[in-house]
Amino acid sequence: MYDFSIIGGGVVGLSTAMAITNRFPNAKVLLLEKESQLAMHQTGHNSGVIHSGIYYKPGSFKARFARQGSQSMIEFCKQYGIEHENCGKVIVATKQEELPLLDQLFQRGLQNQLDVKKISKEELKEIEPHVNGLAAIKVAAAGIVNYRQVSEKFADIIREKGGDIRLNTKVESISELNDGITIESNKGTFRSQFLINCAGLHSDRVTNMAGYKTDVKIIPFRGEYYKLVPEKRYLVKNLIYPVPNPKFPFLGVHYTRMIGGEVEAGPNAVLSFKREGYKKTDFSLKDFTEVMRYPGFWKLASKFLGEGIEEMHRSFSKAKFVASLQELIPEIEAKDLIAAPAGVRAQALRDDGQLVDDFHMIPGKSSIHICNAPSPAATASLEIGKEIVKQIEKQSYIHESISS
């Protein structure tokens, strides 16, 4: 019998398991991951940005956890010798009509207690010489790291503290009863007093498996990227973002210098026809049918029809993608870009067609289900883990034998 079982071996599941072993050193902790390695999905396809939290609604989990998480992530990396850099970023207005939006974003940065500064075109050129912009915001608290390396260190700490990590173990059913939880898997049966669902792209299904009905469904959006060829990496010093389109719920194409020196350009955001669909040709009839039958998806699609068509066009037209990138760096040409691996965002969507903006936790009798943890969840992972421990302490039995 385990005290705590965590489903999902991404950075959030691992940070949660680590937080539990820190808070309850006598607890028996189990982490189940269906893949042969940890951090194979959202975490492993992450571009590695340590986010500041400037975009998020003041007071939200995302705003608070990103701000706190950017600090705690850097402290963690320093403590364990993980390569990282607090390089900062610029958010750039390239058109006159974007200047008021830039001002609004600056005010939001101040509300979120961030170190932000409005800079002129000339000041921008000093930071990013090749960027075309009328004005920008300089955000000091932004950086880069490899979240796979972070996840591996989380796993090392969990194992050192006696935690049990099982790979190649797919959960097939969950029974939550008064005397605990029974988890059936392809590798046998596990019993636990408490369950934490950090299953990412499958978190809604695991929630349903445990007997809880929700008004959210995970909709997979694939983010497609290019990389700059090595001889053109000099065009990007650090992190360059556009002013977000307020009519569209994604950030728009941007440039990211990664910890290994590569520079990613993207992403666009298109519906994936498979929850783990990293290629355009990936298709799952179950996943596709589920989305097509979900009323919330069609309400969302009708709201963002024009923007959605634009994203699809950019997905199949490199010239269109290049044109979007040239708004920030006019020197970029098609020959400067090579295809890069895509990622899939697990975005929760409500029945009424509203995207779930914040991290979303659903409490059960002896469980907690993390049903929306897209970006900036990697940045915020240490803070999410701490918050889950707080929630467990509020709602759980917590045996004296494991709390001491």
HUTALIN-V660545 format. One record per backbone hydrogen bond with DSSP energy under -0.5 kcal/mol. CO is the residue of the C=O (numbers start at 1). NH is the residue of the N-H. E is the energy in kcal/mol with one decimal. If there is no record, write none. Layout:
BEGIN
{{CO | NH | E} {CO | NH | E}}
END
This chain:
BEGIN
{{2 | 193 | -1.7} {3 | 194 | -0.8} {4 | 30 | -2.5} {5 | 196 | -2.8} {6 | 8 | -0.6} {6 | 32 | -2.9} {7 | 198 | -2.5} {9 | 39 | -2.6} {10 | 14 | -2.6} {11 | 15 | -2.1} {12 | 16 | -2.1} {13 | 17 | -2.3} {14 | 18 | -2.5} {15 | 19 | -2.4} {16 | 20 | -2.2} {17 | 21 | -2.3} {18 | 22 | -2.0} {19 | 23 | -2.3} {20 | 24 | -3.2} {24 | 27 | -2.2} {27 | 29 | -0.7} {28 | 3 | -1.9} {28 | 4 | -2.1} {29 | 164 | -2.9} {30 | 6 | -3.0} {31 | 166 | -3.0} {32 | 8 | -3.1} {33 | 169 | -2.6} {35 | 168 | -2.7} {41 | 45 | -1.7} {43 | 46 | -1.3} {48 | 145 | -2.4} {49 | 51 | -0.9} {50 | 143 | -2.0} {53 | 56 | -0.7} {57 | 60 | -2.4} {60 | 64 | -2.4} {61 | 65 | -3.5} {62 | 66 | -2.2} {63 | 67 | -1.8} {64 | 68 | -2.6} {65 | 69 | -2.7} {66 | 70 | -2.4} {67 | 71 | -1.0} {68 | 72 | -2.5} {69 | 73 | -2.9} {70 | 74 | -1.3} {71 | 75 | -2.3} {72 | 76 | -2.3} {73 | 77 | -2.5} {74 | 78 | -2.3} {75 | 79 | -2.4} {76 | 80 | -2.1} {77 | 81 | -0.7} {77 | 82 | -2.2} {78 | 81 | -0.7} {83 | 146 | -0.6} {85 | 87 | -1.3} {85 | 144 | -2.3} {88 | 239 | -0.7} {89 | 139 | -3.1} {90 | 92 | -0.5} {90 | 241 | -2.7} {91 | 137 | -2.1} {92 | 94 | -0.6} {92 | 243 | -1.1} {93 | 134 | -3.1} {93 | 135 | -1.0} {95 | 98 | -1.4} {96 | 99 | -1.5} {98 | 102 | -2.4} {99 | 103 | -2.1} {100 | 104 | -2.1} {101 | 105 | -2.3} {102 | 106 | -2.3} {103 | 107 | -2.2} {104 | 108 | -2.0} {105 | 109 | -2.3} {106 | 110 | -2.0} {107 | 111 | -2.5} {108 | 112 | -2.1} {109 | 114 | -2.3} {110 | 113 | -1.8} {114 | 116 | -1.3} {115 | 140 | -2.2} {117 | 138 | -3.3} {119 | 136 | -2.1} {120 | 124 | -2.5} {121 | 125 | -1.9} {122 | 126 | -1.2} {123 | 127 | -1.2} {124 | 127 | -0.6} {124 | 128 | -3.4} {128 | 131 | -1.7} {131 | 133 | -0.6} {134 | 121 | -0.6} {135 | 93 | -2.5} {136 | 119 | -3.0} {137 | 91 | -2.2} {137 | 139 | -0.6} {138 | 117 | -1.8} {138 | 140 | -0.6} {139 | 89 | -2.1} {140 | 142 | -1.9} {142 | 88 | -3.4} {143 | 50 | -3.1} {144 | 85 | -2.0} {145 | 147 | -0.7} {146 | 150 | -1.6} {147 | 151 | -2.4} {148 | 152 | -2.5} {149 | 153 | -1.9} {150 | 154 | -2.4} {151 | 155 | -2.5} {152 | 156 | -2.2} {153 | 157 | -2.3} {154 | 158 | -2.3} {155 | 159 | -2.5} {156 | 160 | -2.5} {157 | 161 | -1.5} {158 | 163 | -2.9} {159 | 162 | -1.9} {163 | 165 | -0.6} {164 | 31 | -2.9} {164 | 166 | -0.6} {165 | 167 | -0.6} {166 | 33 | -2.5} {168 | 170 | -0.6} {169 | 171 | -0.5} {170 | 186 | -1.6} {173 | 184 | -2.6} {174 | 176 | -0.5} {175 | 177 | -0.8} {175 | 182 | -2.6} {177 | 180 | -1.5} {180 | 177 | -2.7} {181 | 183 | -0.5} {181 | 192 | -2.4} {182 | 175 | -2.6} {182 | 184 | -0.6} {183 | 190 | -2.6} {184 | 172 | -3.4} {184 | 173 | -1.7} {185 | 188 | -1.5} {188 | 185 | -1.9} {190 | 183 | -3.2} {191 | 2 | -2.9} {192 | 181 | -3.6} {194 | 5 | -2.3} {195 | 368 | -1.9} {196 | 7 | -2.4} {196 | 198 | -0.8} {197 | 370 | -2.7} {199 | 202 | -2.2} {200 | 203 | -1.9} {202 | 206 | -2.2} {203 | 207 | -2.1} {204 | 208 | -2.2} {205 | 209 | -2.4} {206 | 210 | -1.7} {207 | 212 | -2.1} {208 | 211 | -1.6} {209 | 174 | -0.6} {215 | 351 | -1.3} {217 | 219 | -0.5} {217 | 349 | -2.3} {218 | 220 | -0.5} {219 | 347 | -1.8} {220 | 222 | -0.5} {220 | 272 | -2.8} {221 | 345 | -3.3} {222 | 224 | -0.6} {222 | 270 | -2.3} {223 | 343 | -2.1} {224 | 267 | -0.6} {224 | 268 | -1.1} {225 | 340 | -2.0} {226 | 265 | -3.3} {227 | 338 | -2.5} {229 | 232 | -2.5} {230 | 233 | -1.3} {232 | 235 | -1.7} {233 | 236 | -1.8} {238 | 257 | -1.2} {239 | 90 | -2.3} {240 | 255 | -2.8} {241 | 92 | -3.1} {244 | 246 | -0.7} {245 | 248 | -2.0} {254 | 266 | -2.5} {255 | 240 | -2.3} {256 | 258 | -0.5} {256 | 264 | -2.8} {258 | 261 | -2.2} {262 | 258 | -3.5} {263 | 228 | -2.4} {264 | 256 | -2.6} {265 | 226 | -2.6} {266 | 254 | -2.1} {268 | 224 | -0.5} {270 | 222 | -3.1} {273 | 284 | -2.2} {274 | 277 | -1.9} {276 | 278 | -1.1} {279 | 282 | -1.4} {284 | 288 | -2.9} {285 | 289 | -2.6} {286 | 290 | -2.1} {287 | 291 | -1.8} {288 | 292 | -2.6} {289 | 293 | -1.9} {291 | 294 | -1.4} {293 | 295 | -0.7} {294 | 297 | -1.0} {294 | 298 | -1.1} {295 | 299 | -1.9} {296 | 300 | -2.1} {297 | 301 | -3.0} {298 | 302 | -2.0} {299 | 303 | -1.3} {300 | 304 | -1.8} {302 | 305 | -0.7} {304 | 308 | -2.9} {305 | 309 | -2.3} {306 | 310 | -2.0} {307 | 311 | -2.2} {308 | 312 | -2.2} {309 | 313 | -2.5} {310 | 314 | -2.2} {311 | 315 | -1.7} {312 | 316 | -1.4} {313 | 317 | -1.1} {316 | 318 | -0.5} {317 | 321 | -2.0} {318 | 322 | -3.0} {319 | 323 | -2.2} {320 | 324 | -1.7} {321 | 325 | -2.0} {322 | 326 | -2.3} {323 | 327 | -0.6} {324 | 327 | -0.8} {325 | 328 | -1.2} {325 | 329 | -2.3} {328 | 132 | -3.3} {329 | 332 | -1.7} {333 | 336 | -1.8} {334 | 337 | -1.7} {336 | 229 | -2.5} {338 | 227 | -3.1} {340 | 225 | -0.6} {343 | 223 | -3.0} {345 | 221 | -2.0} {345 | 347 | -1.2} {346 | 348 | -0.6} {347 | 219 | -3.2} {348 | 356 | -2.5} {349 | 217 | -2.2} {350 | 353 | -2.0} {354 | 350 | -2.7} {355 | 357 | -0.8} {360 | 371 | -2.4} {360 | 372 | -0.8} {361 | 363 | -0.5} {362 | 369 | -2.6} {366 | 195 | -2.0} {367 | 364 | -3.5} {368 | 197 | -3.0} {368 | 370 | -0.5} {369 | 362 | -2.9} {369 | 371 | -1.1} {372 | 360 | -1.4} {374 | 377 | -1.5} {376 | 380 | -2.5} {378 | 381 | -1.1} {380 | 383 | -0.5} {380 | 384 | -2.7} {381 | 385 | -2.4} {382 | 386 | -1.7} {383 | 387 | -2.4} {384 | 388 | -2.5} {385 | 389 | -1.8} {386 | 390 | -2.0} {387 | 391 | -2.4} {388 | 392 | -2.5} {389 | 393 | -2.3} {390 | 394 | -1.7} {391 | 395 | -2.2} {392 | 396 | -2.5} {399 | 402 | -1.2} {399 | 403 | -1.4} {400 | 404 | -1.1} {402 | 26 | -0.6}}
END
